[in-house]
Amino acid sequence: MALSVWLTFFAACWLLSLSPGAGAVASMSSGVRYGFVRGYWTAIGLQVALALQTLVVALGLGAILAASELAFNLIKWFGVAYLLWLGISQWRAEPAPLVSDDGARPIGRPLSLLLRGFLINASNPKSIIFILAVLPPFIDPSQPLAQQYLILAATMIGVDLLVMAGYTALAAKVLRLLRSPHQQKLLNRVFGGCFVLAAGLLTTVQQEA
């Protein structure tokens, strides 16, 4: 893969990752609740799903899923329902101390946070369609395909890990200052509303003809 081609793709990845979406909301929500180290497991879960989606596209299954109206709608409406559930749960959550008297954070289970991030990305059919649309122009059919897909996938995941690290750290360091019950309740409702908004946006995603 030519360096100029990779640099173009690298720049595109930054622009796309910096666009706030459900993944950014989830990363910030985990960061403010569990701190950076624990909360970052949500971002890792997002990347596991992205890696799986890239593999599906590389194996040629992505085109089949994108062309199947049933598969598209099943994934889409599962994603809508999951984001709505996250939003309602966050909205209704009671204010809870972000730190204890000794300064410790609540303990979040890494596997649960990883699964949360995975489901957010995996249940978005737009991701597979996006990968199908974006990756092929950067692929040279005359060169080994597996190596090129690995390079592009590693670039996407690496950039997104850095961006989500920024979102998680921002929430862990800045939003944790909102400690009063009223502030925490407001914060829960902001995140809850963002999840519901993401669900609403996902309902507008249509399968391309």
ZAPAPA-344483 format. One line per field, with one value per residue: residue in three letters; residue number from 1; x, y, z of N, C-alpha, C, CB in turn. Coordinates in Angstrom, 1 decimal, decimal comma. Glycine has a CB too. Example, Ala and Ser with C-alpha at 12.3 -4.5 7.8 and 13.67 -1.06 7.14 Angstrom:
BEGIN
r <- (ALA|SER);
k <- (1|2);
nc1 <- (13,2|12,8);
nc2 <- (-5,7|-2,2);
nc3 <- (7,8|7,1);
cac1 <- (12,3|13,7);
cac2 <- (-4,5|-1,1);
cac3 <- (7,8|7,1);
cc1 <- (13,2|12,9);
cc2 <- (-3,3|0,0);
cc3 <- (7,8|7,9);
cbc1 <- (11,3|14,1);
cbc2 <- (-4,5|-0,6);
cbc3 <- (9,0|5,7);
This chain:
BEGIN
r <- (MET|ALA|LEU|SER|VAL|TRP|LEU|THR|PHE|PHE|ALA|ALA|CYS|TRP|LEU|LEU|SER|LEU|SER|PRO|GLY|ALA|GLY|ALA|VAL|ALA|SER|MET|SER|SER|GLY|VAL|ARG|TYR|GLY|PHE|VAL|ARG|GLY|TYR|TRP|THR|ALA|ILE|GLY|LEU|GLN|VAL|ALA|LEU|ALA|LEU|GLN|THR|LEU|VAL|VAL|ALA|LEU|GLY|LEU|GLY|ALA|ILE|LEU|ALA|ALA|SER|GLU|LEU|ALA|PHE|ASN|LEU|ILE|LYS|TRP|PHE|GLY|VAL|ALA|TYR|LEU|LEU|TRP|LEU|GLY|ILE|SER|GLN|TRP|ARG|ALA|GLU|PRO|ALA|PRO|LEU|VAL|SER|ASP|ASP|GLY|ALA|ARG|PRO|ILE|GLY|ARG|PRO|LEU|SER|LEU|LEU|LEU|ARG|GLY|PHE|LEU|ILE|ASN|ALA|SER|ASN|PRO|LYS|SER|ILE|ILE|PHE|ILE|LEU|ALA|VAL|LEU|PRO|PRO|PHE|ILE|ASP|PRO|SER|GLN|PRO|LEU|ALA|GLN|GLN|TYR|LEU|ILE|LEU|ALA|ALA|THR|MET|ILE|GLY|VAL|ASP|LEU|LEU|VAL|MET|ALA|GLY|TYR|THR|ALA|LEU|ALA|ALA|LYS|VAL|LEU|ARG|LEU|LEU|ARG|SER|PRO|HIS|GLN|GLN|LYS|LEU|LEU|ASN|ARG|VAL|PHE|GLY|GLY|CYS|PHE|VAL|LEU|ALA|ALA|GLY|LEU|LEU|THR|THR|VAL|GLN|GLN|GLU|ALA);
k <- (1|2|3|4|5|6|7|8|9|10|11|12|13|14|15|16|17|18|19|20|21|22|23|24|25|26|27|28|29|30|31|32|33|34|35|36|37|38|39|40|41|42|43|44|45|46|47|48|49|50|51|52|53|54|55|56|57|58|59|60|61|62|63|64|65|66|67|68|69|70|71|72|73|74|75|76|77|78|79|80|81|82|83|84|85|86|87|88|89|90|91|92|93|94|95|96|97|98|99|100|101|102|103|104|105|106|107|108|109|110|111|112|113|114|115|116|117|118|119|120|121|122|123|124|125|126|127|128|129|130|131|132|133|134|135|136|137|138|139|140|141|142|143|144|145|146|147|148|149|150|151|152|153|154|155|156|157|158|159|160|161|162|163|164|165|166|167|168|169|170|171|172|173|174|175|176|177|178|179|180|181|182|183|184|185|186|187|188|189|190|191|192|193|194|195|196|197|198|199|200|201|202|203|204|205|206|207|208|209);
nc1 <- (0,8|0,6|2,2|1,0|-1,6|-2,3|-1,9|-4,0|-6,2|-5,7|-6,1|-8,8|-9,9|-9,5|-11,2|-13,6|-13,8|-13,7|-16,2|-18,9|-20,8|-22,8|-20,9|-19,0|-20,6|-21,1|-18,5|-17,8|-19,8|-19,0|-16,5|-17,0|-18,3|-16,7|-14,1|-11,0|-9,3|-10,9|-13,2|-12,3|-12,6|-15,0|-14,5|-12,6|-14,3|-15,9|-14,0|-13,5|-15,8|-15,7|-13,4|-14,4|-16,5|-15,0|-13,6|-15,8|-16,6|-14,2|-14,2|-16,3|-18,8|-20,1|-21,3|-23,4|-24,9|-25,5|-27,1|-29,3|-32,5|-33,9|-31,8|-30,5|-32,6|-33,1|-30,6|-30,5|-32,9|-32,5|-30,3|-31,4|-33,3|-31,5|-30,0|-32,0|-32,8|-30,4|-30,5|-32,9|-32,3|-30,1|-31,2|-33,1|-31,5|-30,5|-28,9|-25,5|-22,6|-19,7|-17,2|-15,8|-15,5|-12,8|-11,7|-11,9|-13,1|-16,3|-16,5|-16,4|-17,2|-14,9|-15,5|-18,3|-18,4|-16,9|-18,5|-20,7|-19,7|-19,1|-21,7|-22,9|-21,5|-21,7|-24,3|-25,1|-26,0|-25,1|-22,4|-21,2|-22,1|-20,8|-18,1|-18,0|-18,3|-16,2|-13,7|-13,0|-12,1|-9,5|-8,2|-5,9|-6,4|-4,4|-2,6|-1,7|-4,6|-5,3|-3,3|-3,6|-6,2|-5,7|-3,9|-5,5|-7,6|-6,2|-5,4|-7,9|-8,8|-6,8|-6,8|-9,4|-9,3|-7,5|-9,0|-11,4|-10,1|-9,5|-12,2|-13,0|-11,2|-11,6|-14,2|-13,7|-11,9|-12,9|-15,8|-16,3|-16,2|-18,6|-20,4|-22,6|-25,9|-27,9|-26,5|-25,4|-27,7|-28,7|-26,6|-26,8|-29,2|-28,6|-26,7|-28,5|-30,4|-28,8|-28,2|-30,8|-31,3|-29,3|-30,5|-32,8|-31,7|-30,6|-32,8|-33,4|-31,7|-31,4|-31,6|-29,4|-30,3);
nc2 <- (-1,2|2,1|5,0|7,5|6,8|5,5|7,6|9,3|7,8|7,6|10,2|10,5|8,7|10,0|12,2|11,0|9,5|11,5|12,6|13,0|10,3|7,4|5,8|7,6|8,8|6,6|6,0|8,4|8,3|6,0|6,8|9,0|7,7|5,5|6,2|6,6|4,3|2,0|2,7|2,8|0,3|0,1|1,5|-0,3|-2,4|-1,3|-1,3|-4,0|-4,9|-3,4|-4,5|-7,1|-6,5|-5,5|-7,8|-9,4|-7,9|-8,2|-10,9|-11,1|-11,3|-9,1|-7,7|-9,4|-9,2|-6,5|-6,4|-7,8|-7,3|-8,2|-9,0|-6,6|-5,0|-6,4|-6,2|-3,4|-2,7|-4,0|-2,6|-0,1|-0,6|-1,4|0,9|2,6|1,3|1,7|4,5|5,1|3,7|5,2|7,7|7,3|6,6|6,8|9,5|8,8|8,5|9,5|9,2|7,6|8,1|7,7|8,3|6,5|5,0|3,8|0,3|-1,0|-3,9|-5,1|-6,9|-6,5|-3,8|-3,9|-5,6|-3,9|-1,8|-3,3|-4,2|-1,8|-0,9|-3,2|-3,6|-1,7|-1,4|0,4|0,7|-1,6|-1,1|1,4|0,6|-1,1|0,8|2,6|1,3|-0,3|1,6|2,1|-0,2|-2,1|-4,2|-5,8|-6,3|-8,3|-9,0|-9,6|-8,5|-5,8|-5,3|-5,8|-3,7|-1,4|-1,9|-1,9|0,7|2,2|1,2|1,9|4,7|5,3|4,2|6,1|8,5|7,8|7,4|10,0|11,1|9,5|10,2|12,9|13,0|11,6|13,3|15,9|16,0|14,6|16,4|17,3|16,8|17,1|15,9|17,0|17,9|15,4|14,1|15,6|15,2|12,4|12,5|14,0|12,3|10,1|11,2|11,6|9,0|8,2|10,0|9,1|6,6|7,4|8,6|6,3|5,0|6,3|5,4|4,0|1,2|1,0|1,0);
nc3 <- (0,0|-0,9|0,6|0,4|-0,1|2,3|4,1|3,4|4,0|6,8|7,6|7,0|8,8|11,3|11,0|10,9|13,3|15,2|15,0|17,0|18,4|19,3|20,4|21,4|23,4|25,1|25,9|27,3|29,3|30,7|31,5|33,3|35,3|36,1|36,0|34,2|33,7|34,2|32,8|30,2|29,1|27,8|25,4|24,3|23,8|21,8|19,7|19,4|18,2|15,9|14,7|14,2|12,4|10,2|9,5|8,7|6,4|4,9|4,4|2,6|3,4|4,3|2,1|1,6|3,9|3,9|1,6|2,4|3,4|5,6|7,4|7,7|8,9|11,3|12,7|12,8|14,3|16,7|17,6|17,9|20,0|22,0|22,5|23,3|25,7|27,2|27,3|28,7|31,1|32,0|32,3|34,3|36,4|39,8|41,6|42,5|44,5|42,9|43,8|46,7|50,2|50,7|48,3|46,3|43,2|42,0|41,3|38,2|36,2|34,0|31,9|31,5|30,8|28,5|26,9|26,7|25,1|22,8|21,9|21,3|18,9|17,3|16,9|15,0|11,8|10,0|10,3|9,0|6,4|6,1|6,2|4,0|2,0|2,3|2,6|0,2|-1,9|-1,1|-1,4|-3,2|-5,8|-7,0|-5,2|-2,2|-0,5|2,2|3,8|3,3|4,3|6,9|7,6|7,1|8,9|11,4|11,4|11,5|14,0|15,7|15,6|16,5|19,1|20,2|20,0|21,5|23,9|24,5|24,8|27,0|29,0|29,2|30,3|32,7|34,1|34,0|34,1|36,5|38,5|38,9|41,4|43,2|44,2|42,5|40,3|39,4|38,8|36,7|34,9|34,4|33,0|30,8|29,5|29,2|27,5|25,3|24,5|23,8|21,7|19,9|19,3|18,0|15,8|14,6|13,7|11,4|9,5|6,4|4,2|1,5|-1,9);
cac1 <- (0,0|1,4|2,2|0,1|-3,0|-2,5|-2,1|-5,3|-7,1|-5,5|-6,8|-10,3|-10,2|-9,5|-12,4|-14,8|-13,8|-13,9|-17,6|-19,5|-21,9|-23,2|-19,6|-18,4|-21,4|-20,8|-17,1|-17,9|-20,6|-18,2|-15,4|-17,4|-18,8|-15,7|-12,7|-10,4|-8,8|-12,1|-14,2|-11,8|-13,0|-16,1|-13,8|-12,1|-15,4|-16,2|-13,0|-13,7|-16,9|-15,2|-12,6|-15,3|-17,2|-14,0|-13,4|-17,0|-16,5|-13,1|-14,6|-17,3|-20,2|-20,7|-22,1|-24,6|-25,7|-26,0|-28,1|-30,4|-33,4|-34,2|-30,7|-30,3|-33,6|-32,9|-29,5|-30,9|-33,9|-31,8|-29,5|-32,4|-33,8|-30,4|-29,7|-33,2|-32,6|-29,3|-30,9|-33,9|-31,6|-29,3|-32,1|-33,7|-30,5|-30,4|-27,6|-24,7|-21,3|-18,7|-16,0|-16,1|-14,7|-11,3|-11,3|-12,0|-14,2|-17,1|-15,9|-17,1|-16,6|-14,3|-16,2|-19,6|-18,1|-16,4|-19,7|-21,5|-19,2|-19,3|-23,1|-23,2|-21,0|-22,1|-25,8|-25,3|-25,7|-24,5|-21,0|-20,8|-22,2|-19,7|-16,8|-18,1|-18,2|-15,0|-12,5|-12,6|-11,3|-8,1|-7,6|-5,3|-6,7|-3,3|-1,7|-2,3|-5,8|-5,4|-2,4|-4,2|-7,3|-5,1|-3,4|-6,6|-8,3|-5,3|-5,4|-9,2|-9,0|-5,8|-7,3|-10,6|-8,8|-7,0|-10,1|-12,2|-9,3|-9,8|-13,5|-13,1|-10,3|-12,3|-15,3|-13,1|-11,2|-13,7|-17,2|-16,3|-16,3|-20,1|-20,6|-23,8|-27,0|-28,6|-25,6|-25,3|-29,0|-28,6|-25,6|-27,4|-30,3|-27,9|-26,2|-29,6|-31,0|-27,9|-28,4|-32,1|-31,1|-28,6|-31,4|-33,6|-30,9|-30,4|-34,1|-33,5|-30,8|-32,1|-30,7|-29,2|-30,8);
cac2 <- (0,0|3,4|5,8|8,5|6,2|5,3|8,9|9,8|7,0|8,0|11,5|10,3|8,0|11,0|13,0|10,2|9,2|12,7|13,0|12,3|9,4|6,6|5,3|8,7|9,0|5,5|6,2|9,4|7,8|5,1|7,5|9,8|6,8|4,5|6,6|6,3|2,9|1,0|3,2|2,6|-1,0|0,4|1,9|-1,5|-3,2|-0,7|-1,7|-5,5|-4,9|-2,8|-5,5|-8,1|-6,0|-5,4|-9,2|-9,8|-7,3|-8,8|-12,3|-11,0|-11,5|-7,7|-7,4|-10,2|-8,6|-5,2|-6,6|-8,5|-6,4|-8,8|-8,9|-5,2|-4,5|-7,1|-5,5|-2,0|-2,5|-4,4|-1,5|1,0|-1,1|-1,4|2,3|3,1|0,8|2,4|5,8|5,1|3,3|6,3|8,8|7,0|6,3|7,7|10,0|8,0|9,1|9,1|8,7|7,3|9,0|7,5|8,8|5,4|5,0|2,6|-0,7|-1,6|-5,1|-4,9|-7,7|-5,9|-2,6|-4,3|-6,1|-2,8|-1,1|-4,2|-4,2|-0,5|-0,9|-4,4|-3,5|-0,6|-1,9|1,5|0,5|-2,5|-0,4|2,4|-0,1|-1,6|1,9|3,3|0,5|-0,7|2,5|2,1|-1,5|-2,4|-5,7|-6,5|-6,6|-9,2|-8,4|-9,8|-7,5|-4,4|-5,2|-5,7|-2,3|-0,5|-2,2|-1,5|2,2|2,6|0,9|2,7|6,1|5,3|4,1|7,4|9,4|7,4|7,7|11,4|11,3|8,9|11,0|14,2|12,7|11,1|14,3|17,1|15,8|14,1|17,5|17,5|15,8|17,2|15,0|17,7|17,8|14,1|13,7|16,3|14,5|11,2|12,8|14,4|11,1|9,3|11,9|11,4|7,6|8,2|10,7|8,1|5,6|8,0|8,7|5,0|4,6|7,0|4,8|3,2|0,3|1,5|0,1);
cac3 <- (0,0|-1,1|1,7|0,2|0,1|3,7|4,8|3,1|4,9|8,2|7,9|7,0|10,1|12,3|10,9|11,2|14,7|16,0|15,0|18,2|18,2|20,4|21,0|22,2|24,5|25,9|26,5|28,3|30,4|31,5|32,1|34,4|36,3|36,6|35,8|32,9|33,5|34,1|31,8|28,9|28,6|26,9|24,2|23,8|23,3|20,5|18,7|19,1|17,2|14,6|14,1|13,7|11,2|9,2|9,1|7,9|5,1|4,2|3,9|1,6|4,0|4,5|1,0|1,7|5,0|3,4|0,6|3,0|4,1|6,9|8,3|8,0|9,9|12,6|13,4|13,1|15,4|17,9|18,0|18,4|21,3|23,0|22,8|24,1|27,0|27,8|27,6|29,8|32,3|32,4|32,6|35,6|37,4|40,9|41,9|43,3|44,7|41,9|44,6|48,1|51,2|50,5|46,9|45,3|42,2|41,9|40,5|37,1|35,7|32,7|30,9|31,3|30,1|27,1|26,2|26,4|23,9|21,7|21,5|20,6|17,6|16,6|16,5|14,1|10,5|9,3|10,4|8,0|5,2|6,0|5,9|2,6|1,1|2,5|2,4|-1,2|-2,7|-0,6|-1,6|-4,5|-6,1|-7,5|-4,0|-1,2|0,2|3,7|4,4|3,2|5,2|8,3|7,7|7,2|10,2|12,5|11,4|12,0|15,4|16,5|15,7|17,3|20,4|20,7|20,1|22,6|25,1|24,8|25,4|28,3|29,9|29,4|31,3|34,0|34,7|34,1|34,5|37,8|39,4|39,2|42,5|44,0|43,6|41,4|39,1|38,9|38,1|35,4|34,0|34,0|32,0|29,6|28,8|28,8|26,3|24,1|24,0|23,1|20,4|19,0|18,9|17,1|14,5|14,0|13,1|10,1|8,6|5,5|3,4|0,2|-3,0);
cc1 <- (0,9|1,2|1,1|-1,4|-3,3|-2,7|-3,5|-6,4|-7,0|-6,2|-8,3|-10,7|-10,4|-10,8|-13,6|-14,9|-14,1|-15,4|-18,3|-20,7|-22,1|-21,9|-19,0|-19,2|-21,2|-19,5|-17,1|-18,7|-19,8|-17,1|-15,8|-17,8|-17,6|-14,3|-12,1|-10,0|-9,9|-13,0|-13,7|-12,1|-14,2|-15,5|-13,2|-13,1|-15,9|-15,3|-13,1|-14,8|-16,5|-14,3|-13,4|-16,0|-16,2|-13,7|-14,6|-17,0|-15,3|-13,4|-15,7|-18,7|-20,9|-21,6|-23,4|-25,5|-26,3|-27,1|-29,4|-31,3|-33,7|-33,1|-30,4|-31,3|-33,4|-31,8|-29,9|-31,8|-33,4|-31,0|-30,3|-32,8|-32,7|-30,1|-30,8|-33,1|-31,5|-29,7|-31,9|-33,2|-30,8|-30,1|-32,7|-32,8|-30,5|-29,0|-26,8|-23,3|-20,4|-17,4|-16,4|-15,3|-13,2|-10,8|-11,4|-13,2|-15,1|-16,4|-16,8|-16,4|-16,1|-15,1|-17,6|-19,4|-17,7|-17,6|-20,6|-21,1|-19,3|-20,7|-23,4|-22,8|-21,6|-23,5|-26,1|-25,0|-25,0|-23,0|-20,5|-21,0|-21,1|-18,4|-16,8|-17,9|-16,9|-13,7|-12,1|-11,8|-9,8|-7,5|-7,1|-5,5|-5,5|-2,3|-2,4|-3,4|-5,7|-4,5|-2,9|-5,3|-6,8|-4,6|-4,5|-7,4|-7,5|-5,3|-6,7|-9,2|-8,0|-6,3|-8,5|-10,2|-8,3|-8,1|-11,0|-11,5|-9,5|-11,1|-13,6|-12,3|-11,0|-13,4|-14,7|-12,5|-12,1|-15,1|-17,3|-16,4|-17,7|-20,5|-21,9|-24,9|-27,7|-27,8|-25,5|-26,6|-29,1|-27,7|-26,2|-28,5|-29,7|-27,4|-27,4|-30,3|-30,1|-28,1|-29,8|-32,0|-30,4|-29,5|-32,3|-32,9|-30,8|-31,7|-34,2|-32,6|-31,5|-31,1|-30,6|-29,7|-29,6);
cc2 <- (1,3|4,3|6,9|8,0|6,0|6,6|9,5|9,1|7,4|9,3|11,3|9,6|9,0|11,8|12,3|9,8|10,3|13,1|12,2|11,5|8,6|6,1|6,3|8,9|7,9|5,6|7,3|9,0|6,9|5,8|8,3|8,9|6,0|5,0|6,2|4,9|1,9|1,4|2,9|1,2|-0,9|0,7|0,6|-2,4|-2,6|-1,2|-3,2|-5,6|-4,4|-3,8|-6,7|-7,7|-5,9|-6,8|-9,7|-9,2|-7,9|-10,2|-12,2|-11,1|-10,1|-7,4|-8,1|-9,6|-7,3|-5,3|-7,2|-7,6|-6,9|-8,7|-7,5|-4,7|-5,1|-6,4|-4,1|-1,9|-3,0|-3,3|-0,3|0,6|-1,0|0,0|2,9|2,6|1,5|3,8|5,9|4,7|4,5|7,4|8,5|6,7|7,3|8,2|9,1|8,6|8,6|8,7|8,5|8,3|8,9|7,8|7,7|5,5|3,8|1,6|-1,2|-2,8|-4,9|-5,7|-7,0|-4,6|-2,9|-4,8|-4,9|-2,0|-2,0|-4,2|-2,9|-0,5|-2,1|-4,3|-2,3|-1,1|-0,8|1,3|-0,5|-1,8|0,7|1,7|-0,6|-0,4|2,6|2,5|0,1|0,3|2,6|0,8|-1,6|-3,9|-6,4|-6,8|-7,6|-8,5|-8,4|-8,7|-6,1|-4,2|-5,0|-4,3|-1,3|-0,6|-1,7|0,1|2,7|2,4|1,7|4,1|6,2|5,1|5,4|8,4|9,1|7,5|9,1|11,7|10,7|9,7|12,3|14,0|12,4|12,3|15,6|16,9|15,2|15,2|17,9|16,5|15,9|16,3|15,7|17,6|16,4|13,6|14,4|15,6|13,2|11,4|13,3|13,2|10,2|9,9|11,6|10,0|7,5|8,9|9,8|7,1|6,2|8,2|7,4|4,6|5,2|6,3|3,8|2,3|0,9|0,5|-0,6);
cc3 <- (0,0|0,2|1,6|0,3|1,6|4,5|4,6|3,9|6,3|8,5|7,9|8,3|11,2|12,2|11,3|12,7|15,6|16,0|16,1|17,8|19,4|21,1|21,9|23,5|25,5|26,6|27,6|29,5|31,3|32,2|33,3|35,6|37,0|36,6|34,5|32,7|33,3|32,9|30,4|28,3|27,6|25,5|23,5|23,2|22,0|19,4|18,4|18,1|15,9|13,9|13,5|12,4|10,0|8,6|8,3|6,5|4,3|3,7|2,9|2,1|4,2|3,4|1,1|2,8|4,6|2,4|1,2|3,8|5,5|7,9|8,7|9,1|11,2|13,4|13,8|14,3|16,7|18,5|18,6|19,8|22,4|23,4|23,6|25,5|27,8|28,2|28,7|31,1|32,9|32,9|34,0|36,7|38,5|41,1|42,8|43,4|43,6|42,6|46,0|49,0|51,1|49,1|45,9|44,4|42,4|41,0|39,4|36,6|34,3|31,6|30,5|30,5|28,6|26,3|25,8|25,2|22,7|21,1|20,8|19,2|16,7|16,1|15,6|12,7|9,6|9,3|9,3|6,6|5,0|5,6|4,5|1,6|1,1|2,2|1,0|-2,0|-2,3|-0,8|-3,1|-4,8|-6,5|-6,4|-3,1|-0,4|1,7|4,4|4,4|4,1|6,7|8,6|7,9|8,6|11,4|12,5|12,0|13,5|16,2|16,6|16,6|18,8|21,0|20,9|21,3|23,9|25,5|25,4|26,8|29,4|30,2|30,5|32,6|34,8|35,0|34,7|36,0|38,9|39,7|40,2|43,2|43,4|42,5|40,2|38,5|38,2|36,7|34,4|33,5|32,9|30,7|28,8|28,3|27,6|25,1|23,6|23,2|21,7|19,4|18,5|17,8|15,7|13,8|13,3|11,7|9,1|7,7|4,7|2,0|-0,8|-3,7);
cbc1 <- (-1,0|1,0|3,6|0,2|-3,1|-1,3|-1,0|-5,7|-6,8|-3,9|-6,4|-10,6|-9,2|-8,3|-12,5|-14,8|-12,4|-13,1|-18,2|-20,0|-21,5|-24,0|-18,7|-18,3|-22,9|-20,9|-16,1|-18,5|-21,8|-17,6|-14,8|-18,6|-19,8|-15,9|-11,9|-9,1|-7,9|-12,9|-14,4|-10,3|-13,4|-17,0|-12,8|-11,3|-16,6|-16,2|-11,6|-14,0|-18,1|-14,4|-11,6|-16,3|-17,8|-12,7|-13,2|-18,3|-16,2|-11,9|-15,1|-17,1|-20,1|-19,6|-21,4|-24,2|-24,8|-24,8|-27,6|-29,9|-34,7|-34,6|-29,4|-30,5|-34,9|-32,6|-28,3|-31,5|-35,2|-31,0|-28,7|-33,6|-34,4|-29,2|-29,4|-34,5|-32,3|-28,1|-31,5|-35,0|-30,7|-28,4|-33,2|-34,6|-29,1|-30,9|-27,6|-24,6|-20,7|-18,4|-14,8|-15,8|-15,2|-11,0|-9,9|-12,0|-13,7|-18,6|-15,4|-17,3|-17,6|-12,9|-16,4|-20,2|-17,1|-15,4|-20,5|-21,5|-17,7|-18,9|-24,0|-22,6|-19,5|-21,9|-26,6|-24,4|-27,0|-24,8|-20,6|-21,7|-23,6|-19,5|-16,6|-19,5|-19,3|-14,9|-12,6|-13,8|-11,9|-8,1|-8,7|-3,8|-7,7|-2,5|-1,3|-1,3|-7,1|-4,9|-1,0|-4,7|-8,2|-4,0|-2,5|-7,6|-8,6|-3,9|-5,2|-10,3|-8,7|-4,5|-7,6|-11,6|-7,8|-6,0|-11,0|-12,7|-7,8|-9,6|-14,5|-12,5|-8,9|-12,9|-16,2|-12,1|-10,0|-13,8|-17,9|-15,1|-15,6|-20,9|-19,5|-24,3|-28,0|-28,9|-24,2|-25,1|-30,2|-28,2|-24,3|-28,1|-31,2|-26,7|-25,3|-30,6|-31,1|-26,4|-28,4|-33,2|-30,3|-27,4|-32,3|-34,1|-29,5|-30,0|-35,3|-33,2|-29,7|-32,9|-31,3|-27,8|-31,7);
cbc2 <- (0,0|4,1|6,4|9,1|4,9|4,5|9,9|9,6|5,5|8,1|12,5|9,4|7,0|11,9|13,5|8,9|8,6|13,9|12,5|13,4|8,4|5,4|4,9|10,0|9,0|4,2|6,6|10,7|7,1|4,0|8,5|10,7|5,9|3,2|6,2|7,2|2,5|1,0|4,6|2,8|-1,9|1,5|2,9|-2,3|-3,2|0,8|-1,4|-6,2|-4,1|-1,5|-6,1|-8,5|-4,6|-4,8|-10,1|-9,3|-5,8|-8,9|-13,1|-12,0|-12,2|-6,7|-7,7|-11,6|-8,4|-4,3|-7,4|-9,7|-6,2|-10,3|-9,5|-4,3|-4,7|-8,6|-5,5|-1,4|-3,1|-5,7|-1,0|1,2|-2,5|-2,1|3,1|2,7|-0,8|2,5|6,4|4,1|2,1|6,8|9,0|5,8|6,1|7,0|11,4|6,5|8,8|10,3|9,8|5,8|8,7|6,0|9,2|4,0|5,1|2,9|-1,9|-0,5|-6,2|-5,3|-9,1|-5,6|-1,7|-5,5|-7,1|-1,8|-0,8|-5,6|-4,5|0,6|-1,0|-5,7|-3,4|0,6|-2,3|2,9|-0,1|-3,8|0,3|3,1|-1,3|-2,2|3,0|3,9|-0,8|-1,0|3,9|2,5|-2,6|-2,0|-5,7|-5,6|-5,3|-9,8|-9,0|-11,2|-7,6|-4,2|-6,4|-6,7|-1,9|-0,6|-3,7|-2,0|2,7|1,8|-0,6|2,7|6,6|4,3|3,0|7,9|9,4|5,9|7,3|12,3|10,6|7,5|11,2|14,7|11,6|10,0|14,7|17,7|14,9|13,2|18,8|17,4|15,9|18,7|14,8|19,1|18,3|13,1|14,2|17,8|14,3|10,5|13,8|15,4|10,2|9,3|13,3|11,7|6,7|8,8|12,0|7,5|5,1|9,4|9,4|4,0|5,1|8,5|4,0|4,1|-1,1|1,8|0,9);
cbc3 <- (1,2|-2,3|2,0|-1,3|-0,7|4,3|4,3|1,6|4,7|8,4|6,7|5,8|10,4|12,3|9,4|10,4|15,1|15,6|13,6|19,2|17,0|20,0|19,9|21,4|24,1|25,2|25,4|27,7|29,9|30,6|31,1|34,0|35,8|35,9|37,0|32,6|34,7|35,4|31,9|28,9|29,8|27,3|24,3|24,9|24,3|20,6|19,2|20,4|17,7|14,9|15,1|14,8|11,5|9,6|10,4|8,6|5,2|5,1|5,1|0,5|5,3|4,6|-0,3|2,1|6,3|2,8|-0,5|3,9|3,3|6,7|7,6|6,7|9,3|12,3|12,5|11,9|15,0|17,7|16,9|17,5|21,2|22,5|21,5|23,5|26,9|26,9|26,3|29,5|32,1|31,3|31,6|35,4|36,8|42,2|42,4|42,7|46,0|41,0|44,5|48,5|52,6|50,9|47,0|46,0|40,8|41,4|41,4|35,9|35,8|32,6|31,3|32,6|30,8|27,2|27,1|27,6|24,1|22,1|22,6|21,5|17,6|17,4|17,8|14,5|9,8|9,9|11,8|8,0|5,1|7,3|6,9|2,4|1,5|3,9|3,2|-2,0|-2,6|0,8|-1,4|-4,6|-7,1|-8,5|-3,3|-0,2|-0,3|4,1|3,7|1,7|5,1|8,4|6,5|6,1|10,3|12,3|9,9|11,3|15,6|15,7|14,3|16,8|20,5|19,7|18,8|22,4|24,9|23,6|24,5|28,3|29,4|28,1|30,8|33,8|34,0|32,7|33,6|38,1|38,8|37,8|43,5|44,0|44,7|41,8|39,5|40,1|39,0|35,6|34,8|35,2|32,6|29,9|29,8|29,9|26,6|24,5|25,2|24,0|20,6|19,7|20,1|17,6|14,8|15,0|13,9|10,3|9,4|4,5|3,4|-0,1|-4,0);
